[in-house]
């Protein structure tokens, strides 16, 4: 590709340890850019979209505001750390409001279960289904804490680029039965079938099938109990805006509307990148916040290592796709909680259709987000704002979304209208939707997967994409597809892993 003018910012300050290019401004990219800047690097952060945040974009339609991406905040200290790097307090910029209930489950047939902020209130809800499961839930939390103590406290922000690191953890992983699935762990402790559903859905929040996702992800139960579940007032977009201000104040150069075509290499090392328009970005280190499979397939030269990656892609299992329906309503639904999990008639069988058979079934389960339950700024007075997330097959399923998208929209509206949102079809306003095709186009997500590669045991820790490329020593990944995985805590920890790797390199070079 013909090289045009360089956007190298010029002669670097001699006090700086080097230039870092971060490709992708999702939460992992934002976090690693801030961490590198705090260490004195000259940092450039680029993204192909017109706003930072990655999937955490904001849509405005007809007076309704919608967060397009993640809405559940756990482990808030990971955001606090980013502000503290520069002597700031996160609470001075954005408010994280504690939610109660955390999630409301609506089951097919009409029963409801509120997963509450306090254990006592949660136990009261459990007793409505099966009193004996109160003791089972206590045992589940104990198991979750044991997994958390290893999986989060010891492994989530540690590099897993060496085989010996994985081997050293095998005794702990075996002791914690990490070869079990999350559903397998939950089902050992709880007996009621609906409670088993409610307490095993967490892998779906990071793109995994509860019946195949490694039980390491059962740590989320204790993680939520440890720090709580929050919503950022003003929305996730407000948090992104505060982080953008922090980036600029810290001296990070933010370049938007930049689609990277190629990561440039010389003598086995990354030297920067070239955009689709031909702009050249020079760097001593390149950190990718984009989907690792896309980086290897589309941004690196076609040498032997890339061909191996492309061949292994056929064996890789990806997360499900997402159909996301956004809409407003001309009146409010005050009985709808902030977070509602609407469960269809099938559970395990539906997940098999989505993840294994990759077919679009007639039934579905839904996540319903009603931010106006907590923050009325999301809609005009007397109205509500919603988005509804429906897990669907990724693009390996060969579904014609131009045809199926409108049909699925109508089926979702009818199902909600017949259950928890009566008369929805008559008061819905300004609706639109995203399909896996949009995830592929807008976010360069391989196969339109919602969360990169699936969180299986054989695709976790050392088996997941490494945070440093094994053949290009100055190419790194702080992304959902890299260790430790998807979700906001995952990608924020991924940035910490990259920081640890670079710290190690700096120490070794002295």
C-alpha positions as CSV (number, residue, x, y, z in Angstrom):
1,X,0.0,0.0,0.0
2,X,1.3,3.4,-0.9
3,X,2.3,5.4,2.2
4,X,1.1,8.9,2.5
5,X,2.0,11.5,5.1
6,X,2.9,10.3,8.5
7,X,0.8,11.3,11.5
8,X,3.8,10.7,13.8
9,X,3.3,13.6,16.2
10,X,6.9,14.6,15.7
11,X,10.0,14.4,17.9
12,X,9.1,12.7,21.1
13,X,9.8,14.2,24.5
14,X,13.1,12.6,25.5
15,X,11.8,11.9,29.0
16,X,9.2,9.5,27.5
17,X,10.1,5.8,27.2
18,X,8.6,5.4,23.7
19,X,5.6,5.7,21.5
20,X,2.6,3.4,21.9
21,X,-0.2,3.0,19.3
22,X,-3.5,1.6,20.7
23,X,-5.8,0.3,18.0
24,X,-9.4,0.3,19.2
25,X,-11.0,2.6,21.8
26,X,-13.3,0.2,23.6
27,X,-12.9,0.0,27.4
28,X,-9.8,-2.2,27.0
29,X,-8.2,0.3,24.7
30,X,-9.2,3.3,26.8
31,X,-7.8,1.6,29.9
32,X,-4.5,0.5,28.4
33,X,-4.0,3.9,26.8
34,X,-4.4,5.6,30.2
35,X,-2.1,3.1,31.9
36,X,0.6,3.6,29.3
37,X,0.3,7.3,29.4
38,X,0.6,7.2,33.2
39,X,4.0,5.4,32.7
40,X,5.2,8.3,30.5
41,X,4.7,6.7,27.1
42,X,3.6,8.9,24.2
43,X,0.2,7.4,23.4
44,X,-1.9,7.6,20.3
45,X,-5.4,6.0,20.5
46,X,-7.2,5.3,17.2
47,X,-10.7,4.0,16.5
48,X,-12.7,3.5,13.3
49,X,-15.9,4.9,14.8
50,X,-16.6,8.6,15.4
51,X,-16.7,8.2,19.2
52,X,-14.7,6.3,21.7
53,X,-16.2,3.5,23.7
54,X,-16.2,0.6,21.2
55,X,-19.6,-1.1,21.5
56,X,-20.6,1.4,24.2
57,X,-21.9,3.8,21.7
58,X,-24.9,6.1,22.3
59,X,-27.9,6.3,20.0
60,X,-30.4,9.2,20.0
61,X,-33.8,8.7,18.3
62,X,-36.9,10.8,18.7
63,X,-35.9,12.2,22.1
64,X,-35.0,8.7,23.4
65,X,-31.4,7.9,24.4
66,X,-30.0,4.4,24.2
67,X,-26.7,2.9,25.5
68,X,-25.8,0.5,22.7
69,X,-23.4,-1.7,24.6
70,X,-22.7,-2.8,28.2
71,X,-25.0,-1.5,30.9
72,X,-24.1,-3.6,34.0
73,X,-21.2,-2.3,36.1
74,X,-19.5,-4.6,38.5
75,X,-16.0,-4.3,40.1
76,X,-16.2,-0.5,40.0
77,X,-12.7,-0.2,41.5
78,X,-11.3,-1.0,38.0
79,X,-12.7,2.3,36.8
80,X,-11.6,4.1,39.9
81,X,-8.0,3.0,39.3
82,X,-8.0,4.7,35.9
83,X,-8.9,8.1,37.4
84,X,-6.6,7.6,40.3
85,X,-3.6,7.2,38.0
86,X,-3.9,10.9,37.3
87,X,-4.8,12.1,40.8
88,X,-8.6,12.2,40.1
89,X,-11.6,10.6,41.8
90,X,-14.1,8.9,39.6
91,X,-16.9,9.9,41.8
92,X,-16.2,13.5,41.1
93,X,-17.0,12.9,37.4
94,X,-19.7,10.1,37.3
95,X,-22.0,8.5,39.8
96,X,-22.3,4.7,40.0
97,X,-25.8,4.0,41.5
98,X,-26.4,0.7,43.3
99,X,-29.3,-1.2,41.9
100,X,-32.0,-3.3,43.7
101,X,-33.0,-5.7,42.4
102,X,-29.9,-6.5,40.4
103,X,-31.9,-8.5,37.9
104,X,-35.6,-9.5,37.7
105,X,-36.3,-12.8,36.1
106,X,-39.6,-13.4,34.3
107,X,-40.2,-17.1,33.6
108,X,-42.4,-18.6,30.9
109,X,-45.7,-19.1,32.7
110,X,-45.6,-15.9,34.7
111,X,-43.5,-16.5,37.8
112,X,-40.9,-13.9,38.8
113,X,-37.7,-13.9,40.8
114,X,-35.8,-10.9,42.0
115,X,-32.1,-11.3,42.4
116,X,-31.6,-8.8,45.2
117,X,-28.8,-6.6,46.6
118,X,-28.8,-8.2,50.0
119,X,-28.4,-11.9,50.6
120,X,-31.3,-11.9,53.1
121,X,-33.7,-10.4,50.4
122,X,-32.4,-12.9,47.9
123,X,-33.0,-15.8,50.3
124,X,-36.6,-14.5,50.7
125,X,-37.0,-14.7,46.9
126,X,-35.5,-18.2,46.8
127,X,-37.9,-19.5,49.5
128,X,-40.8,-18.7,47.2
129,X,-39.5,-21.4,44.8
130,X,-37.7,-23.9,47.0
131,X,-36.9,-23.3,50.7
132,X,-34.1,-25.9,50.6
133,X,-32.3,-23.9,48.0
134,X,-31.5,-21.2,50.5
135,X,-28.8,-23.5,51.9
136,X,-27.8,-24.5,48.4
137,X,-27.3,-20.8,47.5
138,X,-25.1,-20.3,50.5
139,X,-23.0,-23.3,49.3
140,X,-22.9,-21.9,45.8
141,X,-21.6,-18.5,47.1
142,X,-18.9,-20.4,49.0
143,X,-17.9,-22.3,45.9
144,X,-18.0,-19.1,43.9
145,X,-15.7,-17.3,46.5
146,X,-13.2,-20.2,46.3
147,X,-13.1,-19.8,42.5
148,X,-12.9,-16.0,42.8
149,X,-10.0,-16.2,45.1
150,X,-8.0,-18.0,42.4
151,X,-9.6,-17.0,39.1
152,X,-10.0,-13.3,39.8
153,X,-7.6,-12.4,42.6
154,X,-4.6,-14.5,41.3
155,X,-5.2,-15.0,37.5
156,X,-7.4,-12.2,36.0
157,X,-4.7,-9.6,35.8
158,X,-1.7,-11.9,35.4
159,X,0.0,-12.7,32.1
160,X,-0.7,-16.2,30.7
161,X,1.8,-16.2,27.8
162,X,4.0,-18.9,29.2
163,X,3.1,-22.6,29.4
164,X,4.7,-22.9,32.8
165,X,2.2,-20.3,34.1
166,X,-0.7,-22.5,33.1
167,X,1.0,-25.6,34.4
168,X,1.6,-24.0,37.8
169,X,-2.1,-23.3,38.1
170,X,-3.4,-26.8,37.1
171,X,-3.6,-28.1,40.7
172,X,-5.8,-25.1,41.7
173,X,-7.9,-25.4,38.5
174,X,-8.5,-29.1,39.1
175,X,-9.3,-28.5,42.8
176,X,-11.9,-25.9,41.8
177,X,-13.3,-28.3,39.2
178,X,-12.8,-25.8,36.4
179,X,-13.5,-28.6,33.9
180,X,-17.1,-28.4,35.0
181,X,-19.5,-26.0,33.3
182,X,-21.1,-23.1,35.1
183,X,-24.5,-24.9,34.8
184,X,-22.8,-28.0,36.2
185,X,-21.6,-26.1,39.3
186,X,-24.9,-24.4,39.8
187,X,-26.9,-27.6,39.5
188,X,-24.8,-29.3,42.1
189,X,-26.1,-26.8,44.7
190,X,-29.6,-25.8,43.6
191,X,-32.6,-28.1,42.9
192,X,-35.4,-25.9,41.5
193,X,-35.3,-25.9,37.7
194,X,-36.1,-22.1,37.5
195,X,-33.6,-21.2,40.1
196,X,-31.0,-23.2,38.2
197,X,-31.8,-21.1,35.1
198,X,-31.5,-17.8,37.0
199,X,-28.2,-18.6,38.7
200,X,-26.5,-20.0,35.6
201,X,-27.2,-17.2,33.1
202,X,-24.0,-15.2,33.9
203,X,-21.9,-16.8,31.0
204,X,-24.4,-15.3,28.6
205,X,-23.3,-11.9,29.7
206,X,-19.8,-12.6,28.4
207,X,-20.9,-14.7,25.3
208,X,-20.9,-18.2,26.6
209,X,-23.3,-21.1,26.8
210,X,-23.8,-21.9,30.6
211,X,-23.7,-25.6,29.7
212,X,-20.2,-25.4,28.1
213,X,-18.6,-22.3,29.7
214,X,-15.8,-23.3,32.2
215,X,-16.9,-23.0,35.8
216,X,-14.2,-20.4,36.3
217,X,-16.9,-17.9,35.3
218,X,-19.0,-19.0,38.3
219,X,-16.8,-16.5,40.2
220,X,-19.2,-13.8,38.9
221,X,-21.6,-14.7,41.7
222,X,-19.1,-13.7,44.4
223,X,-17.8,-10.8,42.3
224,X,-21.3,-9.3,42.4
225,X,-21.6,-9.9,46.1
226,X,-18.2,-8.5,46.7
227,X,-18.7,-5.1,45.0
228,X,-22.4,-4.9,43.9
229,X,-24.2,-4.2,40.7
230,X,-24.3,-0.6,39.5
231,X,-25.6,1.7,36.8
232,X,-23.7,4.8,35.7
233,X,-26.1,7.8,35.9
234,X,-26.3,9.4,32.5
235,X,-25.6,5.9,31.1
236,X,-22.5,4.1,30.0
237,X,-22.1,6.8,27.4
238,X,-21.6,9.3,30.2
239,X,-18.8,7.2,31.6
240,X,-17.2,7.0,28.2
241,X,-17.4,10.8,27.9
242,X,-15.7,11.2,31.3
243,X,-13.0,8.8,30.2
244,X,-12.5,10.7,27.0
245,X,-12.0,13.9,28.9
246,X,-9.5,12.1,31.1
247,X,-7.6,10.8,28.1
248,X,-7.3,14.3,26.6
249,X,-6.3,15.9,29.9
250,X,-3.7,13.2,30.4
251,X,-2.2,14.0,27.0
252,X,-3.3,11.0,25.0
253,X,-3.7,11.8,21.3
254,X,-7.2,10.5,20.3
255,X,-7.8,9.9,16.5
256,X,-11.3,8.9,15.5
257,X,-12.6,7.8,12.1
258,X,-9.4,5.8,11.6
259,X,-9.9,2.3,10.2
260,X,-6.6,0.4,10.4
261,X,-5.8,-1.6,7.3
262,X,-2.4,-3.1,8.3
263,X,-0.1,-3.4,11.2
264,X,3.4,-2.8,9.8
265,X,6.3,-5.0,10.6
266,X,10.0,-4.8,10.2
267,X,12.6,-7.5,11.3
268,X,9.9,-9.3,13.2
269,X,8.7,-6.3,15.2
270,X,5.7,-4.0,14.9
271,X,6.6,-0.5,13.7
272,X,3.1,1.0,13.7
273,X,0.1,0.8,11.4
274,X,-1.4,2.2,8.2
275,X,-5.0,3.2,7.9
276,X,-7.4,2.5,5.0
277,X,-6.8,6.1,3.9
278,X,-3.0,5.6,3.9
279,X,-2.2,7.5,7.0
280,X,0.9,6.1,8.8
281,X,1.2,5.8,12.5
282,X,4.6,5.0,13.9
283,X,5.1,3.3,17.2
284,X,7.6,1.3,19.4
285,X,4.7,-0.8,20.7
286,X,1.3,-1.6,19.2
287,X,-1.6,-2.6,21.5
288,X,-4.7,-4.0,19.9
289,X,-8.1,-3.6,21.5
290,X,-9.8,-5.0,18.4
291,X,-11.0,-8.6,18.0
292,X,-7.9,-10.7,17.9
293,X,-9.2,-13.1,15.2
294,X,-9.8,-10.0,13.0
295,X,-6.4,-8.6,13.7
296,X,-4.7,-11.9,12.6
297,X,-6.9,-12.4,9.6
298,X,-7.1,-8.8,8.3
299,X,-4.3,-6.6,9.7
300,X,-1.1,-8.7,9.7
301,X,1.0,-9.8,6.7
302,X,0.2,-13.3,5.3
303,X,3.3,-15.1,6.7
304,X,3.4,-18.6,8.1
305,X,2.2,-17.6,11.6
306,X,-0.9,-15.8,10.2
307,X,-1.7,-18.9,8.0
308,X,-1.6,-21.0,11.1
309,X,-4.0,-18.7,12.9
310,X,-6.4,-18.7,9.9
311,X,-6.3,-22.5,9.8
312,X,-7.0,-22.7,13.6
313,X,-10.0,-20.4,13.1
314,X,-11.9,-23.3,11.7
315,X,-11.5,-25.1,15.1
316,X,-12.3,-22.0,17.2
317,X,-15.7,-21.6,18.8
318,X,-17.1,-18.2,18.9
319,X,-19.7,-16.5,21.2
320,X,-23.3,-16.2,20.1
321,X,-24.5,-13.3,18.0
322,X,-26.8,-10.6,19.3
323,X,-30.0,-9.1,17.9
324,X,-30.5,-5.8,19.8
325,X,-33.8,-4.0,19.5
326,X,-33.9,-0.3,20.6
327,X,-37.2,1.6,21.1
328,X,-39.0,4.1,23.2
329,X,-42.6,3.9,24.6
330,X,-45.2,6.7,24.7
331,X,-46.0,5.8,28.3
332,X,-44.1,4.2,31.1
333,X,-44.0,0.6,32.5
334,X,-43.2,1.3,36.2
335,X,-43.3,-2.5,37.1
336,X,-40.4,-3.3,34.7
337,X,-37.1,-3.4,36.6
338,X,-33.9,-1.8,35.4
339,X,-32.6,-5.2,34.3
340,X,-35.1,-7.9,33.4
341,X,-34.2,-11.4,32.1
342,X,-37.2,-12.7,30.2
343,X,-36.9,-16.5,30.0
344,X,-38.7,-18.4,27.2
345,X,-40.2,-21.9,27.4
346,X,-36.9,-23.7,26.7
347,X,-33.5,-23.2,28.2
348,X,-30.8,-25.8,27.5
349,X,-32.4,-26.8,24.2
350,X,-32.6,-23.2,23.0
351,X,-29.0,-22.6,23.9
352,X,-28.1,-25.7,21.8
353,X,-30.0,-24.2,18.9
354,X,-28.0,-21.0,19.2
355,X,-24.5,-22.2,20.0
356,X,-24.4,-25.7,18.4
357,X,-27.0,-26.0,15.6
358,X,-26.8,-22.2,14.8
359,X,-30.4,-22.0,13.9
360,X,-32.9,-19.2,14.6
361,X,-35.6,-21.0,16.6
362,X,-39.2,-19.8,17.0
363,X,-38.7,-19.2,20.7
364,X,-36.1,-17.0,22.5
365,X,-35.0,-15.5,25.8
366,X,-34.4,-11.8,26.3
367,X,-32.5,-9.3,28.3
368,X,-34.6,-6.1,28.7
369,X,-32.8,-2.9,29.7
370,X,-35.0,-0.1,31.1
371,X,-32.6,2.7,32.1
372,X,-35.6,5.0,32.9
373,X,-36.2,2.9,35.9
374,X,-33.2,4.6,37.5
375,X,-32.5,7.7,35.3
376,X,-35.4,9.5,33.7
377,X,-33.0,11.5,31.4
378,X,-33.2,8.7,28.9
379,X,-36.6,9.6,27.6
380,X,-39.1,12.4,27.3
381,X,-41.4,13.0,30.3
382,X,-43.9,10.2,30.9
383,X,-42.0,7.9,28.5
384,X,-39.6,5.0,28.8
385,X,-36.4,4.0,26.9
386,X,-35.6,0.3,26.3
387,X,-33.2,-1.9,24.6
388,X,-33.9,-5.7,24.3
389,X,-31.0,-8.1,23.7
390,X,-31.8,-11.4,22.1
391,X,-29.1,-14.1,21.9
392,X,-29.0,-15.5,18.3
393,X,-26.5,-17.6,16.3
394,X,-23.4,-15.8,15.0
395,X,-22.9,-15.5,11.2
396,X,-21.7,-19.1,10.9
397,X,-25.4,-19.7,11.1
398,X,-26.0,-18.4,7.5
399,X,-29.2,-16.5,8.5
400,X,-30.6,-13.9,6.1
401,X,-30.9,-11.0,8.6
402,X,-32.5,-8.7,6.0
403,X,-35.4,-11.1,6.0
404,X,-35.3,-12.4,9.6
405,X,-34.5,-9.1,11.3
406,X,-38.0,-7.5,10.8
407,X,-39.7,-10.8,11.6
408,X,-37.8,-11.2,14.9
409,X,-38.5,-7.6,15.8
410,X,-42.3,-8.3,15.5
411,X,-42.1,-11.6,17.4
412,X,-40.2,-9.9,20.3
413,X,-42.7,-7.0,20.5
414,X,-45.6,-9.5,20.5
415,X,-44.1,-11.7,23.2
416,X,-43.4,-8.7,25.5
417,X,-46.9,-7.2,24.8
418,X,-48.5,-10.5,25.8
419,X,-46.5,-10.8,29.0
420,X,-44.8,-7.9,30.9
421,X,-45.4,-4.9,28.6
422,X,-49.1,-4.9,27.6
423,X,-50.1,-2.9,24.5
424,X,-46.5,-2.5,23.5
425,X,-47.3,-2.8,19.8
426,X,-49.5,0.3,20.0
427,X,-47.2,2.6,22.0
428,X,-43.7,1.6,20.7
429,X,-41.8,4.5,19.2
430,X,-38.7,5.1,17.1
431,X,-37.6,1.5,17.1
432,X,-34.5,0.2,15.2
433,X,-32.2,-2.8,15.6
434,X,-28.8,-4.3,15.2
435,X,-28.0,-7.8,14.0
436,X,-24.8,-9.9,13.9
437,X,-24.2,-8.3,10.4
438,X,-23.9,-4.9,12.1
439,X,-21.4,-6.3,14.7
440,X,-19.3,-7.6,11.8
441,X,-19.5,-4.3,9.8
442,X,-19.4,-1.7,12.6
443,X,-17.0,-3.5,15.1
444,X,-15.0,-5.8,12.7
445,X,-16.1,-8.7,14.9
446,X,-15.2,-12.1,13.4
447,X,-18.4,-13.9,12.3
448,X,-20.4,-11.1,13.9
449,X,-19.9,-12.7,17.3
450,X,-21.1,-10.5,20.2
451,X,-18.2,-11.3,22.5
452,X,-15.3,-12.7,20.4
453,X,-14.3,-16.3,21.1
454,X,-16.4,-18.3,23.5
455,X,-15.3,-18.7,27.1
456,X,-14.6,-22.5,27.0
457,X,-12.0,-24.1,29.2
458,X,-10.0,-24.9,26.1
459,X,-10.2,-21.2,25.1
460,X,-9.3,-19.7,28.5
461,X,-6.1,-18.6,30.2
462,X,-3.1,-19.9,28.2
463,X,-5.4,-21.3,25.6
464,X,-7.0,-17.9,24.9
465,X,-5.4,-15.4,22.6
466,X,-2.2,-14.2,24.5
467,X,-1.9,-10.6,25.6
468,X,1.5,-10.5,23.8
469,X,1.9,-12.1,20.4
470,X,4.2,-15.1,20.7
471,X,6.1,-14.2,17.5
472,X,6.0,-10.3,17.5
473,X,7.4,-9.3,20.8
474,X,6.0,-5.7,20.8
475,X,2.4,-6.5,19.7
476,X,-0.1,-6.8,22.5
477,X,-3.8,-7.4,23.0
478,X,-6.1,-5.8,25.6
479,X,-9.4,-7.1,24.3
480,X,-12.3,-9.4,24.9
481,X,-10.8,-12.2,22.9
482,X,-7.6,-12.2,24.9
483,X,-7.0,-13.3,28.5
484,X,-8.9,-13.0,30.8
485,X,-12.0,-12.6,28.6
486,X,-15.1,-10.5,27.7
487,X,-17.2,-8.2,29.9
488,X,-16.1,-4.9,31.4
489,X,-14.1,-6.4,34.3
490,X,-12.4,-8.8,31.8
491,X,-11.2,-6.1,29.3
492,X,-10.2,-3.7,32.1
493,X,-8.1,-6.6,33.6
494,X,-6.7,-7.3,30.1
495,X,-5.3,-3.8,30.1
496,X,-3.6,-4.5,33.4
497,X,-2.1,-7.7,32.0
498,X,-0.5,-5.7,29.1
499,X,0.8,-3.2,31.7
500,X,2.4,-6.0,33.7
501,X,4.0,-7.5,30.6
502,X,5.5,-4.1,29.6
503,X,6.6,-3.5,33.2
504,X,8.4,-6.8,33.1
505,X,10.1,-5.9,29.8
506,X,11.3,-2.5,31.1
507,X,12.7,-4.2,34.2
508,X,14.5,-6.8,32.1
509,X,16.0,-4.1,29.9
510,X,17.6,-2.3,32.7
